[in-house]
Amino acid sequence: MSSRLRTREPESDSDSTASGSRPSGLAGLPDIPDPHTLGTQDARTLSDSLFERLAALKEGTPEYAFVRNTLVEINLSLVKYAASRFRNRNQPMEDIVQVGTIGLIKAINRFDVGRAVEFPSFALPTIEGEIKRFFRDNSWDVRVPRRLQELRIDIARASDILEQGLGRDPTAAELAAHLGVDEGEVREGRRAANGYNARSLDAVFEDAPVGFAQCCLGQEVRAYDTVECVVALKPLMTTLPERDRMILTMRFVEELTQREIGERMGISQMQVSRLLTRILTTLRDALLAEDDGGPATPPAAPGHVAPPPPPTPSCRHPEAASPSSARGAAARSGHARRARPRPTAGASDARGCRR
């Protein structure tokens, strides 16, 4: 045993150590000035002695609690070692150490001195399992099956290995071949990673009064407005005369000045300005009419022949338009001459319409 650990008899029942008040009945235990200053070998040697004493004590007694608490304190280095493997996770290290300490206590309660196993070898899997369970239950905002959670970890490790060898991000097929799984399972594991540690868009940063969405979302992109206008103008452009489309192309695609457009078309700059004003006004009115739910077709430009108006309904009786009813109409007309009724206001209007 190291020179730092020495066996002594307690001077009184109230003798104290770093682990707390030493109960009576623990004569022969080594003196532990500060369990946190023990080296690895000293901690293992002292743990073996304490586990032998713990096995002989009755659970629930002050002596049992003192020995178990001392075992926890001198083996906290195992918890810190296990927690350091999860330092890149999005969780405070204090919480990880606290959860790992719970795993250490469970390992102490289940450790059997009679088995030929070193306590660190027995405790580390229990501590790491408790930490992994903590991440599985608290870091996944969307509940994901355990199979996919483990697959996500395997995919992340395989991605690091393949990226170093390939010099690029591996494809799903390459990951599937490396892991020995189907390509569909790789895609499923990647989708499952989206449910890991999601953040609320309304969460407020400690150093900013605005929410997460306002901090992470980019500024408004003006180019989207241009794309929307181009898509809306495309069907309207097809209804314009060729001359108008040519003027718009020279002005907004070739970016010619009004004077250059006039020289190319053989007209004055003033005429080009008036034409552009008329064309743009026509397109703007058509867009506004489309937004209001009206027709999107712009009015016809000067020089276009307007379509003929629809025929107006005739004032004559509907049966007069049918050749098959000509004889019946003539017979009715003769009968009307033999028995002419007194004209009324409606009949007078009808005669006026026929004239």
QUIGIKA-V798679 format. One record per helix or strand of 3 or more residues. SS is the DSSP state (helix for helix, strand for strand). FROM is the first residue (numbers start at 1). LEN is the number of residues. If there is no record, write none. Layout:
BEGIN
ss=SS from=FROM len=LEN
ss=SS from=FROM len=LEN
END
This chain:
BEGIN
ss=helix from=35 len=3
ss=helix from=40 len=17
ss=helix from=62 len=13
ss=helix from=76 len=9
ss=helix from=93 len=18
ss=helix from=119 len=20
ss=helix from=146 len=21
ss=helix from=172 len=8
ss=helix from=183 len=13
ss=helix from=212 len=5
ss=helix from=223 len=15
ss=helix from=242 len=12
ss=helix from=258 len=8
ss=helix from=269 len=23
ss=helix from=318 len=4
ss=helix from=323 len=16
ss=helix from=345 len=10
END
